[in-house]
């Protein structure tokens, strides 16, 4: 299965975020196309500080500000390499850094 490169996907960042973010910053929906989802996941990854460890409830609380389906967002973040998970703890492992 083809996996687009994050940097390639981010070329359309502004247009994707305009399409999927409400005025309050929450997600109107989770993109089904992987290229667009990578852009959204990169935005969500910014909520986690590199080097910090988070338990599942902390991850859920941060993601809930964007969308109620925190389980799907968590799973996508891990599957796409933005977060790593071990022993119930999560940490940022990818995405862009400001």
URVEN-V781372 format. One line per field, one symbol per residue. phi: phi as a letter, one per 40 degrees, with the letter a starting at -180 (. if undefined). psi: psi as a letter, one per 30 degrees, with the letter a starting at -180 (. if undefined). burial: + if it has 16 or more other C-alpha atoms within 10 Angstrom, else -. A space follows every 10 residues. Layout:
phi: ???
psi: ???
burial: ???
//
This chain:
phi: .cbccdcccc cbdccccccb bcdcgcccac dccddccdcc cccccccbcd gcbbcccccd cccccbaccc cccdccccdc gcbbaafgbb acbagcbc
psi: kkjlkeeeef fgeeeeeeff klfgflkelk kfkeeeeeee eeeefffkkk fkkkleeeee eeeffekfif eeeeeeeeeg gellkkhgkl lkgallk.
burial: -----+--++ --+--++--+ +-----+--+ +--+++++++ ++-+++-+-- --++----++ --++-++--+ --++-+++-+ +++++---++ +++++---
//
